[in-house]
Structures are given as C-alpha cells and as structure tokens.
Amino acid sequence: MRTLREPLFIRFALVTIFGGLFWATAWASQGAQSTQQRLVEAVDIQGNRRISEDSILYYVQTRPGDPYNEQQVQRDFQAIMALGWFDKTKSRVLIQDGPRGGVEVIFEVKELPIIRDLQFEGLKAVAESDILKAFRESRVGVSKESIFDPVKVRNATRIIKELLASRGYPNATVDVRTEEVSATSVAVTFVVNQGERVRVVEIDFVGNHVFKDGELRSQMKYVKEAGLISRFRGQDVLDTRKLDEDRRRIELYMRSKGYLQARTGEPRVEGIGRRTTGFFIPLPLLSSTDDALRVTIPVVEGKLYRIGDIKVEGNSILSEQYIQNVIGLKKGDIANGERIGKAIFEDLKRVYGTQGFLQYEAELEPSFRDNPQNPNEGIADFTIKITEGRQFTLRRLEFLGNTFTRDYVLRREFLLNEGDVYNQSLFEYSIVRLNQLGFFDPIDKDKDADFRTNDEEGYVDVNVKVTERGRQQISFNGGVSGIGGSFFGLEYSTNNLFGRGESLSFQLAAGDRQRSFLFSFTEPYVRNRPITAGFSLYTQSLKFFGEGTIFSQNPEAIGGLLGTAFGQLVNVGEENLFTQDTTGGSLFVSAPLSEFYRKRRFTTFSRIGLSYSISRTSIKEPPINQQDPRRAIPVLYSQPDIITSRLTPTFVYDTRDFSNSNGIDPTRGKQISFSFAVAGFGGDVRTYQPIISYSQFIPVRRKGRGQKPEVFAFRLLAGHVGSFSVTPTVRNANSLAFVNGVPIYDRFFLGDEFTIRGYDVRSISPLAPLDTYVTTRNVVVAANATGDPQPIPELQQFANLGTFTGPNSNSPLVARTYQYIGADTQVLGNFEYRIPLFGPLSLAAFADIGSAFNLRKGGDQFITSNFLADTPFLPGSLGISLTSLVAARNPDLATFTTSDGSFALVSDGTHLLTKQEYQDAVNAGQIDQTTGLPVGLRAVFFRGEAQTNTIVRMSQSAFSKFGDFRSSIGLELRVQVPVINVPFRLIYAFNPNAQRELNGVPLPYPKRAFRFSIGRTF
C-alpha cells in the first residue's frame, strides 16, 4: 500500500502547484490587460501663449480614444521639444486620471521668447553685416524675429569671438544682455569688448636644420609677420585655422623636397609686449603700436628619402609603366611627396576619367627603410593600390534652368554626346565653353553638375544646372555740343536672340550735325555646325567747321566757330559746314579648328576666321560755296574720296575660364590671337597689318572657399602696319590722312585707359616736326593792310620782293610745329594683380609698358594748301603777314607798326627805305601826327595770294625708336555695373619716365594722372 500512496500524493501536489501557477498567471494577465486598456480621454497643451494649440498638436501622434502608451507619449514630448519653440528645462508632460476611468495627457510647455530687436555694442573691427552673414552661413539661428534660444545665443557669441580673433582681437569678450519687450519677446544685445589689437610680429621655427626659417616662412600664405603689405592683407593676425593650414603647407613643402616624414608640432604662442609695426614713419593706417605675439612652430624634419620600388596593384586599363611615367620619378630620385600625391590622386584620376572610369580610387602605402649606401638618407618604397571601377557611358545629358535659351544651344557647346563613353576632360572643357557664351551666371563644374551612376548597367546621367542672366541691353544717350550739335542716340543689343544664341545689335544716332546707324548680326552655328557667320552695316554723316572757316568773309560761320557750343548750334546753318560721309559693311565667318583637324584640346579651343570689309569716305564742300561765292568757305586742303577694301584672316586660341568670378572677368586660362589684315582687293588703300596678342590669367590665392580668387593677369601685344603700294588717290591725298601710304587711323597710337593708362589718348607715337613755308603769287605793293589790295603803281617794281616759292633757298622757314603721326609698329605689355574686395567692388594694381615706333623711317611728305588771299589767311593760320615775310628776308628794310597794329614797310613814294634812311628821316624831318611817320613817308604793304607748303619731316621724328618706351604704374578701383556688364573704373597712375618737353615744346605727358573710365583694359 505504501508504494501505491506515494505516486498518488505526488500527482496531487503537482496538480496543486500547476493550478496555482495558472490562476496567478491569469490574474496577472487580467490586471495588465485592464491597465493597457485605459484609454486617452484628452490631449491638452498648457502654457502656450504665442503658438496656437493646433500648431503644437500637429506634431503629436497620441489622440483621444487611443490606448494609453507611455513610450508614445514620451516620443510626442520629444517631438515638441525638437521644434525649438520651448524651454526644455521648464517644459514637461503630465498624466492624470480622467473622469471616465481613462487618462488625460497634458503637455505643459514654456515658450521661448521672440527676438524683437538685435543690437551690437562696442563692435568696431567687424561690420554688423559681416556678423549677420556669418550667423546665416553657420545656421546659428539668431536674428530678428527668430526664437530666443540660450544655446543658439552661446553659439552666436562664439562666432563673434572667432570673427574678432580673425581681425586681430583674440582677447575680445562678448556678453549678452536681454531685455524683456513683452511677455513673449525680448531684445538681445551683444556687448563686445574688443580689447587691444594683437599682431603677429615674429614667427620662429625650432628643430629645423636643413630648412632655414625664412624658407619655411615663405611657404606660409595666410599668417605672416607684421609688415606694410601683410597689414593691408590682414595676414598679421593670429587665426588658428589659417595657421593650421600654413602648417600643412610647410609640411607639404618639406615632403616635396624628399623629407617624407617631416611634420610640424603644436605652435607655441607668447606675448612679447607692445611693438610698432607697419611703415617705419608713424602714419595713420600705415603704422601703429599694438600688442605683439611670437609664434614658435616645432619642426621635425626626419630623413631625406629617395625613391625605391614602386609597385602598382589593381590596374588593368593602364600599364604599370604608364603609371610610373605619370608619376615622373625614377628609382634613386629624391622622393617628391607632393608630386607623388598629385600624380596618384589628381593626374591619374583625370586620365581614368577621360576613359569613363568615374569611380577611380587609389591608396598609397609607403614603406621606409634605411639606405645602406648612406646612413643619413632613407629609401621609400611605394605600393599603389588602384580600384578602377567600371567604365561608364553617358546615357542622358540634361540642362536645368534654361527657361529661355533653347536646349540645343547648350547641347551644341558640349563635346560629349549621349551614348559616348564618358570623358571627364571633355566635360570640363564643355563647361568652359558654356561659360564663354556669356548667357549664364558662372557654371561650376563641381557644384552645378549632378552625376547619377548606374553601377549595374554602367550608365551615368548628368544634370547641369544653369542660371540665365540678362540678355538684352538698351541704352539712350543725347546732348548738345559744338562739334556734334544736338543729338539723340539709341543702342540695343542681345547676345541670345530668341534663345537661339544669335547676336543682334543696332545703334542709331540722329542730330542736326551728325547721323549714324550701325546694324550687326551673328549666327554662331550655320546648318548646325559650329561655324559662326555674320555681317555688319554702318553709315555715318558728320557736319563740321572746315579749317578755312576763319579765313572766309562769312560772318555767320566765323561767329559760330568762335562762339559757344550753344551759339554754334543756334547761329550756324548747315550750308556753312563741311560734310564727311562714311558708308561701309563687313562679312565674317569663323569655325573651330576641330572642324578640319582631329579633336584635341588645342583644336577644340582654337578658331580660325576670315572677314572682309569695305568702306567709302568722302568730304563735301559747304553748299554756301555754290550758293553765294562772296561768303564761300575757303578749302585749305582738298580731300579725295577714299575706298578701303580689306580682307583679314584670324586665329584665336581661347581657354579663359569665367566660372570662379562674376562670369565677366576670367580667373584662369589664356588667349592667343593673331590676325593679318590686307587692304588692296580693290579700293585705294594698299596695306598689310599683322597683329598678335597673348593674354594669361593665373589665380594666385583665394580668401575663402567659394569666394573669388585674386588673379595675376597680363597681356602682351605686338603689331606692325605697312604699305606695299601707293595708289594715285592716296599719293595725291595732300594731307596727313595718310602717312607713308597708310591711313593714319590704321597706324598705332598708345596712351589711354586701354593701353598705357597714365597717358592721354593717342599721345604716345612718333612726333614729327612740320616745317611750314609759303608760296605766293599775284603780289603787289599796296597802300592797305586788309581788304582788297590798293596797289601803288610807283612801287610795283618792288613786288618781286614778295614772291616766295615754298621750301626753296630764298623762302624762310615760317613755322615749325610738331604732330603725332602714329607708328608703324607697336609693342605693349599690361600687367595686373586683381583683388576682389566685396560685392561688385575690386582693386587692381597695374603696370603698363609699351612703345610705338617706326621700323621704317619713310620719306618726307609734302602738304600744300590752296591759294587764298594773304589776309586773313596768313595772319590767321601762321600769325604773320606777307609784309613781315619780306622784312624777314630783307632785314635791312625799315619796318613800322601802324596805329591799328599792322606791320608795314616804309616808302618815300619811289622806293623802299632802309633802316638807316628811315632813321635819318626821323632825325631830320617833322613827324606827321596822322601817320606817325616823318612828313613825306608812308606805310606800304605787300599783298597777294598765298599758300602754305608743309614738309612732314618723317626722318627727323622724335620718339620713333624701340627704346622710346613709356610706362605707367598705379591702382585701379573697379565697380562692376549690372546689366551693362562692364566696370566703372577710377584710375590713379604714375608715369615714371614721362618727358615733359621736347626742344622747348611742352608735351602732354603728366607725371601723375587720375581719371574715370568705363570698360576694361583686357
């Protein structure tokens, strides 16, 4: 029985235990279920004043009627706090029982106030606008009408301190003062105590043995010792971030010399008292006494390493030998770390990119070992691990933002087509071509291009974002002048007509003295090929006073010439004016060199062109000469009609890049242009004119990422012009309109804001002496000095004394003047260092040097006027009279000045008295009070017709040699003006070798010049 009872007891105990566990589990489950089933009866917001309850509940997921979930309520609370509208330390969530057995969720918040006013006190070194800009760029979140957050305000304080430190005030303190404006808003004031200005006076190095201190200091770009230049550049300020960048530059420099393990340590900064820095003479802005710092940079140079073994792994497209050739270093060469890094991470990436491998990556693993042949040196072995990725094909090319410009206008500038193997170099060249169009704001090849790759299929889609700029320019002008009269002008141009990339422009000017019209059109692509063609037509009519107006008997014309501009306009009719008419046109065509040769960088960026122009210029006499001969205007120099027919082949290689500037001034690249104009395909002019120029733009440094770089730019220009034949029309032109058969407007003149900035317009050229003689005819001895001659019959035997035959032995030199005649050759160099300041303002330091000289002297030229009555011709043009010429050639004859100021000779009625005879008569006779002469004597005058004979002494020209160069140095302040896309310029120039006079004749060469201009030199 005992053995039977034990199992029964055990079974009973087990049943009891499991039953208890079952009922306990069921009770616990029921209790938990009853708790979870409590519902949310209400969700409320408390403490909000400015922000509506609905705006807050929008971010809360817990809703009335939902089962209560503590974790979800906490997430809702965190979502509310993340809005940044509330004080996290004074906000909370409350849970309380509801009247229906559920729960009520209450979010109790404390609103952060709004910043109604934001002020800065004690701020001098940094502009408020710069601080607000830094707030925006750093996304601090502190501005007017933003929410006051103590954490954000502390970040703003830190940024203010960093800005002040970058301006030389590292000890500045910034306190925050808040004032309550209302229950929901505050006024915030940053109280700044800048402290004393601190400058870096000494930069020392310790631990360097191979490299000298000056050598390492020269590699520092952003932090330099205090000096006059570093003061203006802001480089004598201790900025730790810039100092770290300079340390990196020093390390790269030492590694480029083979010291691959060279490094710099943490700089030690110490104050060394107050020092005077800047200019050696105490002058405001140029010098000051400030707290000085010494910066000491520890240097560890290490060993000099030479190239050992270079192994390449992972390459399948390029051979190991090709890669080593790209590196350019051989075994045993000094290990140039900078060159190796550039070759692996830039040059090879570019090579792989040209073949469509966009995912190229490389790792460089150096290993160092001792050099058994030289214990002071080491050997560096390199293992280059390359991950080539796969080759990509351009599947889709899209342009975004060209709302006006047709898509094909952009697509035709791209050197890549959909379906081509992607080529990174061609993509970059295409971006340069797009920027050269000038239709868009500068396009950045990195920021404005979006690449989307499909690794499985090997496709890449490229989206290029562009921002269109103003394409049309309209301007009006007008005014009143004595030369041009009243006029009104209209100019219109567009470089993107109807979004097709075509250029059209016209200029119209109309007035009572001048009329002109110019129309031009350019089609950049002919039949969808990159062949540019266009034409221009122009005509001009200009009415002007002739040189003979002053010698006419036309009081209206003379009064207009000598009167004011308004008087000239009102009082002078067109019948008294000469008219110059010019009409012409041109045709031009150009194409990239790649249309005729294999596409390469050179052929892609090169264009060859051909243009043809023809023009006709004529001068008409005033209509009054036919209408009323008594009031005719004398024609001093007869001018023939001139027809010029010119053919000009051109070549241009242009890689200028506008992407890092305002899209108007290039920041890198070069331009080479050459043209050879030949005039002689018909017409009257026979000349040739080769011109070559070379321009380059080199970015020097950038103040910050995304900012415009400083640029060193220069232009070299040379040209020559000559005549291979002289037509009868040009030979008989009888004026300085042609010099040695070349039109004077085709000869070279330097001097203006586009060549040598310190000199006046066209003031630098050979200066030729002009010797003037007189030829006379129909000479009589007369009783009157003016008006129609009244001959004295008894004295006509002496008339031959007034006969002059021009530049012969018996004719005196009447006058010697000097005239700029232009040069047949020019050389010019312009050098600029361009510094962007802020916004549209920039500064440029420049140096210009050039020479306009003659390779060939040429023969003297003769210019002869028409015969005119001696009076008023000779007194008006030369300040002499025919009588004075006779006296000059016969110095023994007696002279006399009449009461009206006329120069006369003296006669007794039968012959001309000598000086001695006249003096004897004065001593012996009685003076006639009417004539002022002794009784029996009279004043006589030589009268007749005269012409001037001028010899242009080309062989005696001054400043006609290559060594007669002129130069200017100075500063130029530029303001870029929108719409017209050209800068306004204020130019100050100093001319170090300006010559002020030549043989006593003043020259227009100032030592200093200050002028205003519009445009750019190059």
KOLTI-198388 format. One line per 2 residues: for each residue x, y, z of C-alpha. Coordinates in steps of 0.5 Angstrom, whole numbers, plus 500, padded with zeros to 3 digits. Layout:
BEGIN
X:Y:Z; ...
//
This chain:
BEGIN
500:500:500; 506:505:502
508:504:495; 502:506:492
500:512:496; 507:516:494
505:517:487; 498:519:488
501:524:493; 506:527:488
501:527:483; 496:531:488
502:536:489; 504:537:482
497:539:480; 496:544:486
502:547:484; 501:548:477
494:550:478; 496:556:483
501:558:477; 496:558:472
491:562:477; 497:567:478
499:568:471; 491:569:469
490:574:475; 497:578:473
495:578:465; 488:580:467
491:586:471; 496:588:466
490:588:461; 486:592:465
492:597:465; 493:597:458
486:598:456; 486:605:460
484:610:454; 487:617:453
481:622:454; 484:628:453
491:631:450; 492:638:452
497:644:451; 498:649:457
503:655:458; 503:657:451
501:664:449; 504:666:442
504:659:439; 497:656:438
495:649:441; 493:646:434
500:648:431; 503:644:437
498:638:437; 500:637:429
507:634:432; 503:630:437
501:623:435; 497:621:441
490:622:440; 484:622:445
481:615:444; 488:612:443
490:606:449; 495:610:453
502:608:451; 507:612:456
513:611:451; 509:614:445
507:620:450; 515:621:451
516:621:444; 511:626:443
514:630:448; 521:630:445
518:632:438; 515:638:441
522:640:444; 525:639:438
521:644:435; 526:649:438
520:653:441; 520:652:448
525:652:454; 527:644:455
528:646:462; 522:648:464
517:644:460; 514:637:462
509:632:461; 503:631:466
499:624:466; 493:625:471
486:621:471; 480:622:467
473:623:469; 471:617:466
477:612:468; 482:614:463
488:618:463; 489:626:461
495:627:457; 498:635:459
504:638:455; 506:643:460
511:648:456; 514:654:457
515:658:451; 522:661:449
521:669:447; 522:672:440
528:677:439; 525:683:437
531:687:437; 538:685:436
544:690:437; 551:690:438
555:695:443; 563:696:442
564:693:436; 569:697:431
573:692:428; 568:688:425
562:690:421; 555:688:424
553:686:417; 559:681:417
557:678:423; 550:677:421
552:674:415; 557:669:419
550:668:423; 547:666:417
553:662:414; 554:658:420
546:657:421; 546:660:428
539:662:428; 540:668:432
537:674:428; 531:679:429
524:675:429; 528:669:431
526:665:437; 531:666:443
535:660:445; 540:661:450
544:655:447; 544:659:440
546:665:443; 552:662:446
554:659:439; 553:666:437
558:669:442; 563:664:440
562:666:432; 563:674:434
569:672:438; 572:668:432
571:674:428; 574:679:432
580:674:433; 581:673:426
581:681:425; 587:681:431
583:682:437; 584:675:440
582:677:447; 576:680:446
570:679:451; 563:678:449
557:679:454; 550:678:452
544:683:455; 537:681:455
531:686:456; 524:684:456
520:688:451; 513:684:452
511:677:455; 513:674:449
519:678:446; 526:680:448
531:685:446; 538:682:445
545:686:446; 551:683:445
556:687:449; 563:687:446
570:689:449; 575:688:443
581:689:448; 587:691:445
590:690:438; 594:684:437
599:683:431; 604:677:430
611:680:430; 615:674:430
615:667:427; 620:663:429
622:655:428; 625:650:433
628:644:431; 630:645:423
637:644:421; 636:643:413
631:648:412; 632:656:414
627:660:418; 626:664:412
625:659:407; 619:656:412
616:663:413; 616:664:405
611:658:405; 606:661:410
601:664:406; 595:666:411
599:668:417; 606:673:416
610:677:421; 607:684:421
609:689:416; 606:694:411
604:689:406; 601:684:411
598:689:415; 593:691:409
592:684:407; 590:682:414
596:677:415; 599:679:421
593:677:425; 593:670:429
588:666:426; 589:659:429
585:655:423; 589:659:418
596:658:422; 594:650:422
593:651:414; 600:654:414
603:649:418; 600:644:413
603:648:407; 610:648:411
610:640:411; 608:639:404
614:644:402; 619:639:406
616:633:404; 616:636:397
624:636:398; 624:629:400
623:629:407; 617:625:407
617:624:415; 617:632:416
612:634:421; 610:641:425
608:641:432; 603:645:436
605:652:436; 607:656:442
604:663:442; 607:668:447
606:675:448; 613:680:447
610:687:449; 608:692:445
611:694:438; 611:699:433
609:695:426; 608:698:419
611:704:416; 617:706:419
615:713:420; 609:714:424
603:715:420; 595:714:421
593:707:418; 600:705:416
603:704:422; 601:703:430
604:701:436; 600:694:438
601:688:443; 606:683:439
606:676:439; 611:671:438
609:664:434; 614:659:435
613:652:431; 617:646:433
619:642:426; 621:635:426
625:634:419; 627:627:419
631:624:414; 632:625:406
628:620:403; 630:617:396
625:613:391; 626:606:392
621:601:389; 614:603:386
609:597:386; 602:598:382
596:594:384; 589:593:381
591:597:375; 588:593:368
587:599:364; 594:603:365
600:599:365; 605:600:371
610:603:366; 605:609:364
603:610:371; 610:611:373
611:616:367; 605:620:370
609:620:377; 615:622:373
620:620:379; 625:614:378
629:610:383; 634:614:386
631:620:385; 629:625:391
622:623:394; 618:629:392
612:627:396; 608:633:393
609:630:386; 607:623:388
601:625:391; 599:630:386
600:624:381; 596:619:384
590:623:387; 590:628:381
593:626:375; 591:619:375
584:621:377; 584:625:371
587:620:366; 582:615:368
576:620:368; 578:621:360
576:614:359; 570:614:363
572:611:370; 569:615:375
570:611:381; 577:611:381
580:611:388; 587:610:390
591:608:396; 598:610:397
602:606:402; 609:608:403
614:604:407; 621:607:409
628:603:410; 635:605:411
639:607:405; 645:602:406
650:607:402; 648:613:406
646:612:413; 644:620:413
638:618:408; 633:613:407
629:609:402; 622:610:401
618:604:397; 611:605:395
605:601:394; 600:604:390
593:600:390; 588:602:385
581:601:385; 579:603:377
571:601:378; 568:600:371
567:604:365; 561:609:365
557:611:358; 554:618:358
546:616:358; 543:622:359
545:630:359; 540:635:362
540:642:363; 536:645:368
535:653:369; 535:655:362
528:657:361; 529:662:355
535:659:352; 534:653:347
537:647:350; 540:645:343
544:652:344; 547:649:350
548:642:348; 552:644:342
557:647:346; 558:640:350
564:636:347; 560:630:350
554:626:346; 549:622:349
552:615:348; 559:617:348
564:614:353; 564:619:359
570:623:359; 572:628:365
576:632:361; 571:634:355
566:635:361; 571:640:364
572:643:357; 565:644:356
563:648:362; 569:653:360
565:653:353; 559:655:356
562:660:361; 565:663:355
558:664:352; 556:669:357
549:667:357; 549:665:364
552:666:371; 559:662:372
558:655:372; 562:651:377
564:644:374; 563:641:381
557:645:385; 553:646:379
553:639:376; 550:633:379
552:626:377; 548:620:378
551:613:376; 548:606:375
554:601:377; 550:595:375
549:598:367; 555:602:367
551:609:365; 552:616:368
546:621:368; 549:628:368
545:634:370; 548:641:369
544:647:373; 545:654:370
542:661:372; 541:665:366
543:673:366; 540:679:363
541:678:355; 539:685:353
542:692:354; 538:698:352
541:705:353; 539:712:351
544:718:350; 544:725:348
546:732:349; 549:738:346
556:740:343; 559:745:339
562:739:335; 556:735:334
551:739:335; 544:737:339
544:729:338; 540:723:341
542:716:341; 539:709:342
543:703:343; 540:696:343
544:689:343; 542:682:345
547:676:345; 542:671:346
536:673:340; 530:669:342
534:664:346; 538:661:340
545:664:342; 545:669:336
547:676:337; 544:682:334
545:690:336; 544:696:333
546:704:334; 542:710:332
544:717:333; 541:723:330
542:730:331; 543:737:327
550:736:326; 551:728:326
547:722:324; 550:715:324
547:708:324; 550:701:326
547:694:325; 550:688:326
548:680:326; 552:674:328
550:667:327; 554:662:332
552:656:328; 551:655:321
547:649:319; 548:646:326
556:646:325; 560:651:330
561:656:324; 560:663:326
558:668:321; 555:675:321
555:682:318; 555:689:320
553:695:316; 554:702:318
554:709:316; 556:716:319
555:723:317; 558:729:320
558:736:319; 564:740:322
567:747:321; 573:747:316
580:750:317; 579:755:312
573:758:316; 577:763:320
579:766:313; 573:767:310
568:773:309; 563:769:312
561:773:319; 556:768:321
561:762:320; 566:766:324
562:768:329; 559:760:330
566:758:330; 569:763:335
562:762:340; 560:758:345
557:751:344; 550:753:344
552:759:339; 555:755:334
548:750:335; 543:756:334
547:761:330; 550:757:324
547:754:319; 548:747:315
550:751:309; 557:753:312
559:747:314; 563:741:311
560:734:311; 564:728:312
560:721:310; 563:714:311
559:708:309; 561:701:310
560:694:312; 563:687:313
562:680:313; 566:675:317
566:668:319; 570:663:323
570:656:326; 574:652:331
580:648:328; 577:642:330
572:642:324; 578:641:320
583:637:324; 583:632:330
579:634:336; 584:635:341
585:641:347; 588:645:342
584:644:336; 578:645:341
579:652:344; 582:655:337
578:658:332; 580:661:325
576:666:322; 576:671:316
573:678:315; 572:682:309
570:690:310; 569:695:305
568:703:307; 568:709:303
569:716:306; 568:723:302
568:730:304; 564:735:301
564:743:301; 559:747:304
553:749:300; 555:756:301
561:756:296; 556:755:290
550:759:293; 554:765:295
561:766:293; 562:772:297
561:768:303; 565:762:301
569:758:306; 576:757:303
578:750:302; 585:749:305
586:742:304; 583:738:298
581:731:300; 579:726:295
574:720:296; 578:714:299
575:707:299; 578:702:303
577:694:302; 580:690:307
581:682:308; 583:679:315
584:672:317; 585:671:324
587:666:329; 584:665:336
586:660:342; 582:661:348
582:657:354; 580:663:359
575:661:365; 570:665:368
567:660:373; 570:663:379
569:670:378; 563:674:376
562:671:370; 565:677:366
573:677:368; 577:671:367
580:668:373; 585:663:369
587:661:362; 590:664:357
588:667:350; 593:668:344
590:671:338; 593:673:331
591:677:325; 594:679:318
590:685:315; 591:686:308
588:692:304; 588:692:297
583:688:294; 580:694:290
580:701:293; 585:706:294
589:703:300; 595:698:300
597:696:307; 598:690:311
598:689:318; 600:683:323
598:684:330; 599:678:335
597:678:343; 598:674:348
594:674:355; 594:670:361
590:669:368; 593:666:374
589:665:380; 594:667:386
590:666:392; 583:665:395
581:668:401; 576:663:403
572:657:400; 567:660:394
570:667:394; 573:670:388
581:669:388; 586:674:387
589:674:380; 595:676:377
594:677:369; 598:680:364
597:682:356; 603:682:351
601:685:344; 605:687:338
603:690:331; 606:692:325
603:696:319; 606:698:312
604:700:305; 606:695:300
604:700:294; 601:707:294
596:709:289; 595:716:286
589:717:290; 593:716:297
599:720:294; 595:726:292
591:726:298; 595:732:300
594:731:308; 596:728:314
590:723:313; 596:718:310
603:717:313; 607:713:308
601:710:305; 598:708:311
591:711:313; 593:715:320
587:711:323; 591:705:322
597:707:325; 599:706:332
598:710:338; 599:709:345
596:712:351; 589:711:354
586:707:359; 586:701:355
594:701:353; 598:706:358
593:708:363; 597:714:365
598:718:359; 593:722:355
589:719:349; 594:717:343
599:721:346; 605:716:345
607:716:338; 613:719:334
613:726:334; 615:729:327
617:736:326; 612:740:321
616:746:317; 612:751:314
614:755:308; 610:760:304
609:761:296; 606:767:294
603:770:287; 600:776:284
604:780:289; 603:788:289
606:793:294; 599:796:297
597:802:301; 593:798:305
594:792:310; 587:789:310
581:789:305; 582:789:297
589:791:296; 590:798:293
596:798:289; 601:803:289
604:804:282; 610:807:283
613:802:288; 611:796:283
618:795:281; 619:792:288
613:787:288; 618:781:287
621:782:294; 614:779:296
615:773:291; 616:766:295
617:760:292; 616:755:298
621:751:301; 627:754:297
633:757:299; 630:764:298
624:763:303; 625:763:310
622:758:315; 616:761:317
614:756:323; 616:749:326
611:745:330; 610:738:332
605:733:330; 604:726:333
604:722:326; 603:715:329
608:709:329; 608:703:324
610:698:330; 608:698:337
609:693:343; 605:693:349
605:690:356; 600:690:361
601:687:368; 595:687:373
594:684:380; 587:684:381
584:683:388; 576:682:390
574:687:396; 567:686:397
561:685:392; 562:689:386
568:692:388; 575:690:387
582:693:387; 588:692:381
595:694:382; 598:695:375
604:696:371; 604:698:363
610:699:359; 610:700:351
613:703:345; 610:706:339
616:707:334; 618:706:327
621:701:324; 622:704:317
623:712:317; 620:713:310
621:719:306; 619:726:308
612:728:306; 609:735:303
602:738:304; 600:744:300
594:749:302; 590:752:296
592:759:294; 588:764:299
588:772:300; 594:773:304
590:777:309; 587:774:313
590:767:311; 597:768:314
595:772:320; 590:767:322
594:761:320; 601:763:322
601:769:326; 605:773:320
604:777:314; 607:778:307
610:784:309; 613:781:315
616:775:311; 619:781:306
622:784:312; 625:778:315
628:776:308; 631:783:307
633:785:314; 636:792:312
629:795:310; 626:799:315
619:797:319; 614:801:322
608:799:326; 601:803:324
596:805:329; 592:800:328
597:795:329; 599:793:322
606:791:320; 609:796:315
615:798:311; 617:805:310
617:808:303; 618:816:300
614:814:294; 619:812:290
623:806:293; 623:803:300
627:806:305; 633:802:309
633:803:316; 639:808:316
635:812:311; 629:812:316
633:814:322; 636:820:318
629:822:316; 626:821:323
632:825:326; 632:831:320
624:831:319; 618:833:322
613:827:325; 606:827:321
602:826:327; 597:823:323
601:817:320; 606:817:326
612:818:320; 616:823:318
613:828:313; 613:825:306
614:818:308; 608:813:308
607:806:310; 606:801:305
604:793:305; 606:787:301
599:784:299; 597:778:294
595:771:295; 599:766:299
599:758:300; 603:754:306
608:749:304; 609:744:310
614:739:310; 613:733:315
620:731:317; 619:724:318
626:722:318; 627:727:324
621:724:328; 622:724:336
620:718:340; 621:714:333
626:708:336; 624:702:340
628:705:346; 623:710:347
618:707:351; 613:709:356
611:706:363; 605:707:368
604:704:375; 598:705:379
592:703:382; 585:702:380
579:701:383; 573:698:380
566:697:381; 562:692:377
556:695:374; 550:690:373
546:690:366; 552:693:362
557:688:365; 563:693:365
566:696:370; 567:703:372
574:705:374; 578:710:378
585:710:376; 591:713:379
597:713:375; 604:715:376
609:716:370; 616:714:372
619:716:365; 615:722:363
618:727:359; 615:734:360
618:738:354; 622:737:347
626:742:345; 622:747:349
616:745:346; 611:742:352
609:735:352; 602:732:354
606:727:359; 604:728:366
608:725:372; 601:723:375
594:722:373; 587:721:376
582:719:371; 575:716:371
573:711:365; 568:705:363
571:698:361; 577:694:362
584:694:359; 584:687:357
//
